[in-house]
Amino acid sequence: MNKSIMLAESNEDKIAEVYNAITGDFLTENPELGFNSALGPGKISTSNYKGLTPAMKQAIYDEQANQRAELKQRKEAYEKQEKNWAELINTLARCGALSDREMQKKKRNLEDGIKNVNLVLANEQKNKQEFLNNVLYKTKASNEFFDQFNKTTR
């Protein structure tokens, strides 16, 4: 009888060991097991760590989704700002081109005015020179004209 009792106890011990191994914390993949450390709250027991809990994973996924949305908003804001800068640069370039054209036009008008004034002055000088050559100095001075000078002493 002693032998059968020992055999039954041995079988019971083996069955209990298998049951404990199957249902124990080591093989159950229980993620909560690693967060119950003897070191204190918030510490992780590395020997029993089985991974993150579904709530922790979901928190990480939510944070990643928030970061992606924030990055998308930043990119959109950056692209909008770049578009605004490009529009401003184009507007300034157009304004610069228009002011350059206006200044060139004013310069041409001024040059044309100066050219017209110079033509008028050239015509006046030409007419004056023709008057001097053809009217005023047409006759040559006679000897009588030159004889009237140097007659008296001072």
Stockholm file with secondary structure:
# STOCKHOLM 1.0

chainA/1-154         MNKSIMLAESNEDKIAEVYNAITGDFLTENPELGFNSALGPGKISTSNYKGLTPAMKQAIYDEQANQRAELKQRKEAYEKQEKNWAELINTLARCGALSDREMQKKKRNLEDGIKNVNLVLANEQKNKQEFLNNVLYKTKASNEFFDQFNKTTR
#=GR chainA/1-154 SS CHHHHHHHHHHHHHHHHHHHHHHSTTTSCCGGGGGCCTTCTTCCCTTTCCCCCHHHHHHHHHHHHHHHHHHHHHHHHHHHHHHHHHHHHHHHHHHHHHHHHHHHHHHHHHHHHHHHHHHHHHHHHHHHHHHIIIIITSSCCCHHHHHTSSCSCC
#=GC SS_cons         CHHHHHHHHHHHHHHHHHHHHHHSTTTSCCGGGGGCCTTCTTCCCTTTCCCCCHHHHHHHHHHHHHHHHHHHHHHHHHHHHHHHHHHHHHHHHHHHHHHHHHHHHHHHHHHHHHHHHHHHHHHHHHHHHHHIIIIITSSCCCHHHHHTSSCSCC
//
